[in-house]
Amino acid sequence: MMKSLSFAFAFMAATSSAFAPTQHNAVNNHALYMSETEPAVTESPVDAAASFEVEPTIVASGSSAAAVATMSQSLPFLARPAALTGELAGDVGFDPLGFAKSEADLMNYREAEVKHARLAMLAAAGWPLSEVFDKKIAAVMGMEPILGSDDRVPSLLNGGLGKISPAYWVGCIGVAAMIDIFGQLRMKSDNKEYIPGDFGLRLGYPSNEEGQMRMQLAEIKNGRLAMIAVFAFAIQEFVTKQGVVDETPLFFFPLIETLHKYANSGYIQ
């Protein structure tokens, strides 16, 4: 009895599986049905694989590019500030303290940076030149040199600012105020097209946009370097108690004079 029931169950299972298609048969039947109702599309397996793989690659690259664009170029572990869009020359997304909260703040800070950069470039050149020519010019004009006995430039750290005439400081403040007022008026009159630090001087300035951006980038980079250099000059002379020119005479005096100074014994004539 059990054998006949087992045989009957096996027979029914076998017959039912014959009418219920497997997964492979279902796919083939679906393909057959589609081929009967729609026109056949010839596509090689290579093209099908390529079309399947291209789309995920594009999506992945786009998402990674978007992720990179939201990070700061100078500090890759921080998000790029919203106001720093990269449109200004030298903008690498550096604002860790979040000073530029809006476009107006960004323009004000860039205006200040450009002015300090230009002043620093003048100071970085004038600092060592004053140590080279101050005593010579004072001797020719019969005046007392401003440099001290150690050939250091007067500064807050070195002292000696009392030798500078008050009229000089008044003149510097007056010129700085005039430049600032002129810049503010120009910014208000040409608010949309105004570039921070643009005073309308076009001597040697490129006419094309690419050249202008290159010049702006060169100016801001050299200005930032000059600000660091002036700070380094002041610290260097305060620590070593020597002038910048005396520590690096190779850059400011003839080679024979420099070698004679280094020998300091008169053997090199």
Phi, psi and omega in degrees: 000316180293325180293318179294325177292319179296318179296320179294318179296318179294322179295318180293321179295319180295317180292322180292322179293336178290328179268341176262107185291150176285181181296321180293319179294324179296320179295318180294320179295322179294320178295322178295318180296318180294323181292334180279330185262334183237156178292145183288140177246117181276120179216125181288157178300328180294317180294323179294318179294321180295317180294334179282329186269337186292315186297313177299327180294318180295317181296320181294316180294323179295319180292322178292322177296321178294324179292321179294321183294335181275353180261152180290140179286325180278327179234085187298343180272000177242153178286145178291131177301145185296326182285339182270090184269355181087004181285328180281149178295134179080009180278109179242022176073029181263102174203065186295334181268356175070042179289316183276092181271346180211173179294325178295317177298319180299317181293322178294317179292324177293323176300314179294321181295317180297318180294315178294326179295316179293319178295322180292324178295321175295319181291322180295329176277321183287332182300301180290329179295325178294326178289334180277319190250352186299309183293325180291317179293320179296323179293321180293321182270001179068035181244167179277131179297146178277330179294148178282184180293337179266010176063031179263144180287138176300131179203177179298325181275324182275339186081187178088003180291342178294341179284344182278133181293139176301332179297327178296315180294322178297318178296318179297316180294321179296315179296317179297321179294320179297317179296320181293317179296319179297319179295320179295318179295320179293323180293321181288325182284333181228064190295320186284318184267000185286135175251132181307129180086004182273110179254014176085007179280120185240017180289113180076010181273131182298152180270335180273158185293322180296316179294323178295318178296323178295318179293319178297320178294319179296320181294315184289326178291314178294326178293318177296319177296321180294323178297320177293321182295316180296317176299319179293323177301312183297316179293319182298313181289329178292322182280314186273345182062026176229156177288157179298320180294322180292331180278332180231064183291341181300333182272350190232348183230159177302155185298317181297317179296321179294316179295322177295322179290322178292322179296315173059025180223352176089002179290328178266112184255000000 
